[in-house]
Amino acid sequence: MGGGGHGLATAYYLAKNHGVTDVAVLERGWLGGGNMARNTTIIRSNYLWDESASIYEWALKLWEGLPEELDYDLLFSQRGVLNLAHSLQDVREGMRRVNANRLNGIDADWLEPRQVHEVCPIVDVSPDVRYPVLGATYQPRGGIAKHDHVAWAYARAADAAGVDLVQRCEVTGIDVSDGMVTGLQTSLGPIRAGKVALCAAGHSSVLAAMAGVRLPIQSHPLQALVSELLEPIHPCVVMSNAVHVYVSQAHKGELVMGAGIDAYNSYGQRGSFHVIERQVSAALELFPIFATAHVLRTWAGIVDVCPDASPILGLAPIRNLYLNCGWGTGGFKATPASGWTYAHTIAHDSPHPLNAAFTLERFTTGALIDEHGAAAVAH
């Protein structure tokens, strides 16, 4: 259930890695039309805890070979990701994360303000600004990719392997008998199913409730925007927790900006002026050069946030039902590894080592994976 990046990647890896092709991807709208088309396309693996770092690093390694594997130009650009520090606490947290990343074999550096300026000359590193840049973490292998190209590439490869892609098919009910999922009710009619897997991001809690499963997830709008087309001037991705914005420049030339999630719960895929105003103001704190740029369009994705800012990826308490949700703002960058490990979990009815820690049960055992600090400014 869900024809975005995670659903399409899961279907592809079920066919490629496990020889399972009797798969139907059900999408309420059109393929890649949900959060896959409503994110800021940032890719990185510099998360704090071992469990998160491992799965995101595997995702990044898959990204590096994905254009060749799928025979599709994903516009994958490893231009580097900077996470700026504006306070002594930011510096301490950043250095801690760099050391943790290095212990996990992830490329990570700590940069002083002069080095930040060398990597991204348009960032204002003056000492007398309201939020002076005291340094930054830097992952050179991080970058961006074109989200719709990723969806199309996975969809094309899954279709070629024999997977059925069904658009305009809304799931209206989940059939459960004797503690086991047996099928689905949809707007196009009933479907019998041996296994049912959720890949619906912000709507995962709604679908899980149809099977009587309550998920510890809150859904929030996450707003973003793009500017008019500009000449190439922004060489990397820049993120800042303190001023609360992250900025990159897309291949066509528009600036892509994101900020924090709206505090309220909602499924509205739209922007709002006060959030956009703060977002642009924050960007100008870091990039005064963009003061005369014009906003072209805004939108919102629906992020599903778990209490520990880490995903749920594994088995549900009902047999033959599988959960892939709670990625918050990390969903796009995790796409290849999510599909890889989720396909393994579905095919073998047992988690892959990379997603074994991301169980629903961790919220009762207390084995949380708290990534609020490293999961991006949206948390």
N, C-alpha and C positions, 0 to 999 in steps of 0.2 A: 504494500500500500504506500504509494508515493513515487512519482516519476521525476524526482529531482536528481541531483548528483549522487546521493547515497543509494537511492533505489536503483538507479541505472547501473552504478558501479557494482552493486551487489549482484544484480542479475548477470552482468558481464563476467564477474569472477566465479559465480556459480557454474557458468558454462565453461569458462576457460580452465579453472583450477580443479573443478570437481566433476565435470562432465554432466552436470544437471541442466537440462534445457527445457524441461516441462515447467516453465516459469512464465507467469503473467505479471507484468508490471501495470498496476492500476493507478491512473492519475485522474483526479477530479477535473483538472483543467487541461493544460497542455504540458508536454514534456519540458522540464526545466523552467517552468513558469512561476514557481513559488519562491522560496528563499534562494534558490540557485540563481535566479535573475535579480535578486534584491540584496546583494551583499557587496562588499568592497574589495573582493578578490585577493586579499592578502594571504600569502603562504609563508609560514615559518614553523620552526619546531622548538624554539627556545623556551619551553615550559619548565617549571621548577621541579616537580616531583618525578621520580623515576618512571612511574607508570605512564604519566602524560608524555614525558619526553620520549619514551620508547615508541609509542604509537604515532606521535606526530613526526618523529624522525623517520620512521618507516614510510609514512605518507610522503615526506619530502624526497626520500630516495626513489619512491615510485614515481613521483612527479618528474624527476630528472630523466626517466626513461619513457614516460608516458606518450609524448608526441610520436616517437618512433614506434612504440608498441601499437598504438591505435591508428597509426598512419594518418595523423590529422594535426594541423598546425594549431596548437592550443595558445599560441602567443605567450608561452611560459617564459618569463624574464626574471632571472636571478640577479636582481639589481641591488639586493641588500636591504635589511630592515634595521632601523635605528629606534630604540626605546629611550627617550630622553629622561634625564634626572634633573629635578629642579629643587630638591631639598636634600638635606643630609640623610633623611630616611630613604629617599629615592636612591641615593648613592649606595647606601648599605644594602638595600634590597637588590639593586642591580648587580652589584659585585657578587652577592651571594648566588644570584641566578647564573651569572657567568661561570662561577666555579662549579656549580651543580651541573651545568650544561657540559663543561669540559670533562667532568668525571663520567658523563654518559656518552662521550665521543662526539658531541655536537659542536660545530664550529661556533665559537662565541668569543667576543673581545670586549674589553672595557675601554672606552675612548674618553680622553679628556676633551674639554671644549675646543681646543685648537684642532684636534683630530676630527671632531664632529664637523667643524667648518670645512675641513679638507674633503670629507666624504660628501657633505651636502652644503655647498657654499651659500645657498639662499636662506639657510636657517639663521636667525638672529641670535648670535652668541654673545652679544654685548653684556657686560657685567652690570649695567645700570638699568636693565629692563625689569618689569614687574616680576617675571618668572625667569631669572637667569638660568642658563643651561650650565649645570655643574658637571656634566658628563653624559654618557649614554652607553647602553649595551648595543652591540652590533653583531648581527648574523649575516655574513656576506652571502650565504647561499639562499637566503630568503628572497621573496619577491612577489610577483603577481602572475596571474594567468587570465585568459578571457573566459568568463564563466559560461557563456552560451556555447562556445566552442567545445568546452569540456563536456557539457550535457549532450551535445550532438555527437561527439566522438564516441562516448560510452553507449549512447542509444544506437548508433550505427553498428558498432561492434557487437552489441548484444543481439540486435535484430539479425545480423549475419550468422550468429551462432544458433538461431532458432528460437530465441525468446520472443514472446508475444508482448507487444507494447500497446496498451489499451488506453486511449485518451478519452476525455469527457465521460469518465466512469467513476461516479461518486459512490463510496462505500457508505451504506446506510445502516448496516447491522453486521454483527459477527455472531455466527452460530456456534454455540457451546453445548456440548452434551457429555455428561459424566466427567466434568473437569477437563475436557479436551475440545479444542477448536476443530470444527468439521467443515466450515465453509463461510461464505460471506453473502450478504445481501447487498446488491448494488443497484444503481439507477438503470443499469442495462440488464438486470435480471440476476438470479442467484448463481453462485459459483461454488462448486464443491472443491475443497482444498485439503490436501494432506498436511500442509504447513502454511502458516500465515505470518508474514513479517511486516512490522511497522517501520516506515521510513518517512514520516510525515512532519518532522520538525515541530513547529509550534502547535500543530493540531494533533500531536501524538496522544496527549492526555484525553482528548475528545474520543478518539478512536479506541484507545485502551478501555475507556469507561464502557464502551459497547460490549466488552467481554467481561465486565465486572472488575476490572483491574484499575486501582487508583494509583496514579503516578505522582511522585513528589516533584512536580514541575509547575512552574509559573510561566505563562506566555506574555511577552511584552513586545511592543513595537520597537524596532531599532531603525532610526532614521539616518539617511545618507543623502548625498547630493553630488551632482557633477556641475562643473563650470562650463562656460563656453570653451571652444577649442583655442588652445594657446600653443605657441612655439615650444619645443622641448626645452625645459629648463629645470625640472625637478628630477634628479637622477636616481632617487631611491624611495623607500617607504619610510615615513617618519611618524612615530607614535608618541603621545605624551599623556600620561595619566593626570598630571597636575592641571594643565589647561584643557584637558579632556577633548582631544581631537586626534585623528590620524589622517594623513594625507599622502596620496601618491598621484602620479600622472599617468593616465592611460595611454595606450599606443597611439590613439588618434590625436591626443593632445589635451583632452579635458582633465581637470583636476578632480579626483575622486576623494570625497571626504566623509568620514564617519565620526560618530561621537558616542555618547552613552545611551543606554536604553531608557525609554520613558518609564517613569516610576509606576504608572498604573498598568493593570492587566488589560489587554485588548487584542483583538484579531484584526484591527484596522490596518490596512497596508497603505498608509498615507502619511505625509509629513505634516508638521504644524509649525507655525511661524516662530514661536518663541524658542523652540529647540533649534531650528535652523539659524536663528539670530545668534544664539550662544555659540553654536558650532562655528559659524563664520568668524565671530569675534575671537574665538580661541585660535583659529587658524592664523588670523592676522597678528596675534601675539608672537607667533613663531616665524611667519612669513610676511613681513610688511610689504614685500614686492607684489603681493597679490591684491593689494588694496583696491585696485580698479577693475578687477576681474568680475564678471557677471555670473550669477547662478543661472544655470540652464534648466535643471529640473531636480525634483526631490522625490523621495519615495521612502517606504518603510518595509522592512522584512519582519517576520514574526519569529522572535528567538525564544527557544524553550530553555529555561534556566533551572538547573538543579541547585539544591542548597549549597553544594560544595563546588559549583562551577565546573563540574566534570560530567561527562556523558554517562548514560545508561546504555550498555551494549552487551546484550546477552539474552538469556532465557527469561520468559515470563513465568509467574506462578501457575499459569494454566498451560497444560501440555500443548505442544505444537504451535505455540504463540511466541514470537521473538520480538525483542525491543531494541530499537535504535533511535535514541532521542536524547534530549538534554544537552546538546552540544553548545547551546548558547551562541556565542559569536565565533566559535571554532569550527563550525561545520564545513565550510568550503575548503579550508586548508587540509582538513582531515579526509576529504572525499576518497582518495585511493585506498588509504589504510582502513577506513571504515568499511568500504565495500569488500576489501580483501578478508578482513577478520570476521565480518558479519556473514559472508558467504561460507566461511569455514564453520562458524557456529551453527548455521542452518543445516549445512550438509552433514555435519557430524553430531548434531544435537549436543554439542559441547563447545565451550569457548576456546578460541585460539589463545595461546599464551599472552599475546599482546593486549587482548581485551578481557582477560580473566578477572582483573581487579575491578572492572567497571560494571559490576553486577547491581541489580536492584536491591539485593540483600544487604549491601553495605550500609544502607540507611537504618537498618535494625542492628547490625553488628557493630557499627561505629567505625568501620574501616574506611573513613572518608578520604578523598583525594582533593584537598583544598587548593584550588588553583585560582582563587579570586585575584591574587596579585599578578599572576602571569597570563591570565586568560584573556587579556585585552582590556582596554579602558571601559568597554561596555559593561563589565561586571563591577 
